[in-house]
Amino acid sequence: MLHSRCKVVALIGVALMIFIFGTNSAIAADSNRQDGWEPGSAYNKNYDASETDYFRANVVKVTEIVPMPGMSAGVALMVKEAPDEEPIEVHVCPAWYIDKGGLGLKRGDRVKIRGVWAEINGKDVFLAAKIKKGNYFVLKVRLTKDGTPFWSMSEEELAREKNAVGSK
């Protein structure tokens, strides 16, 4: 009984990832304007894939941010590694790619975040590539190998990534 329940939970997790990739590819394809989120932008030049890091933390808040002047709004997490520590601002993606309500994360969730540290407008922040919650939820927003944002990828590239996630 427990084994079949785990299979069901795993299938639901894979289905969720397929839904997220499918929804986001349609949004990315329809969005002609990147408003500062495009590859090679001043913002994305802060993602140095050779400096990849990760940490575990608890989500304190899911919020909307404008990372740099002139950019469109983005989704961010405020997280804490420990209750007595200062919150860390984690930049996830543009709000037009995934809105903060559709992120699948909420206050109190324990997450593992992979990405890079960067200084944006004089503030240390973390630019996320992948966020994992538990054993079955993974949200990828960048390629970890080079930092390519998923919101800038073609439908074919997203399909390859979706297949890679589903096969793991």
C-alpha positions in Angstrom: 0.0 0.0 0.0 2.8 2.5 1.0 4.7 1.6 -2.2 1.8 2.3 -4.5 1.1 5.5 -2.6 4.7 6.7 -3.2 4.2 5.9 -7.0 1.1 8.0 -7.1 2.9 10.9 -5.3 5.8 10.6 -7.7 3.5 10.6 -10.7 1.7 13.7 -9.4 5.1 15.4 -9.0 6.1 14.6 -12.6 2.6 15.8 -13.9 3.1 19.1 -12.0 6.5 19.6 -13.6 5.0 18.9 -17.0 2.2 21.4 -16.3 4.6 24.1 -15.2 6.9 23.6 -18.2 3.9 23.5 -20.6 2.3 26.6 -19.2 5.5 28.5 -19.1 6.6 27.6 -22.6 3.3 29.0 -23.9 3.8 32.2 -21.9 7.4 32.5 -23.0 6.5 32.0 -26.6 3.8 34.6 -26.4 5.9 37.2 -24.6 7.8 39.3 -27.1 9.1 41.7 -24.5 11.5 40.6 -21.9 11.8 43.9 -20.0 15.3 43.4 -18.7 15.0 39.6 -18.2 16.4 38.7 -21.7 19.6 36.7 -22.0 22.6 39.0 -22.0 20.8 41.8 -20.1 22.6 43.7 -17.4 20.5 41.6 -14.9 21.3 38.2 -16.4 25.0 39.0 -16.7 25.1 38.7 -12.9 24.5 34.9 -13.2 28.0 33.4 -13.2 27.4 29.6 -13.6 31.0 28.9 -12.5 30.0 30.2 -9.0 27.1 27.8 -8.5 26.1 27.3 -4.8 23.2 25.9 -2.9 21.6 26.1 0.6 18.6 24.9 2.5 16.2 27.3 4.1 12.6 27.9 5.1 10.3 30.1 3.0 9.3 33.2 4.9 7.5 35.0 2.1 6.7 34.8 -1.6 6.8 38.3 -3.0 7.1 40.4 -6.1 10.2 42.5 -6.8 11.6 44.8 -9.5 15.3 43.7 -9.5 16.7 46.7 -11.5 15.3 50.0 -12.7 13.4 49.5 -16.0 12.7 45.8 -15.5 9.3 44.2 -15.3 8.3 42.7 -12.0 9.7 39.4 -10.9 8.9 36.7 -8.3 11.1 36.3 -5.3 11.3 34.3 -2.1 12.4 35.6 1.2 14.0 32.7 3.0 15.9 32.1 6.3 18.4 29.4 6.9 17.7 29.6 10.6 15.0 31.5 12.6 17.5 34.0 14.1 19.3 34.9 10.8 18.6 37.7 8.4 16.3 36.8 5.4 17.9 36.0 2.0 16.2 37.4 -1.1 16.0 34.7 -3.8 15.2 35.9 -7.3 13.2 33.2 -9.1 11.8 34.5 -12.4 9.8 37.2 -14.2 6.2 37.5 -12.9 4.9 37.1 -16.4 6.6 33.6 -16.5 5.2 32.3 -13.2 3.1 34.5 -11.0 3.8 34.3 -7.2 0.5 32.4 -6.7 1.4 29.7 -9.2 4.9 29.1 -7.8 3.9 26.1 -5.7 5.7 27.3 -2.7 4.4 29.0 0.5 5.5 30.3 3.9 7.0 27.5 6.0 8.1 25.3 3.2 11.6 23.8 3.6 13.5 24.1 0.4 16.9 23.5 -1.2 17.9 26.2 -3.6 20.6 26.0 -6.2 21.9 29.1 -8.1 24.4 31.9 -7.7 25.0 34.8 -5.3 25.0 38.2 -7.0 25.0 41.9 -6.0 22.0 43.6 -7.6 21.7 47.4 -6.9 24.1 47.2 -4.0 22.3 44.3 -2.3 23.4 40.6 -2.0 20.8 38.3 -3.5 20.6 34.7 -4.7 19.6 34.1 -8.3 17.8 30.7 -8.3 18.3 28.0 -11.0 16.5 25.2 -9.2 14.3 25.0 -6.1 13.5 21.6 -4.6 10.9 21.0 -1.9 10.7 17.5 -0.4 11.2 14.4 -2.6 8.7 15.2 -5.4 8.7 19.0 -6.1 11.4 20.6 -8.3 11.0 24.0 -9.9 13.7 24.7 -12.5 13.9 28.2 -13.9 17.5 28.2 -15.3 19.9 25.6 -16.7 22.4 25.0 -13.9 25.2 24.4 -16.3 25.2 27.9 -17.8 22.4 29.9 -16.3 20.2 30.1 -19.4 16.8 31.3 -18.3 13.9 28.9 -19.1 11.7 31.9 -20.0 14.0 32.6 -23.0 14.1 29.1 -24.3 12.3 27.7 -27.4 9.5 25.2 -27.1 11.9 22.5 -28.3 14.5 23.4 -25.7 11.9 23.4 -23.0 10.6 20.0 -24.2 14.1 18.5 -23.9 14.4 19.9 -20.3 10.9 18.5 -19.5 11.9 15.1 -20.7 15.2 15.3 -18.7 13.2 16.1 -15.5 10.6 13.4 -16.1 13.3 10.7 -16.6 15.1 11.4 -13.3 
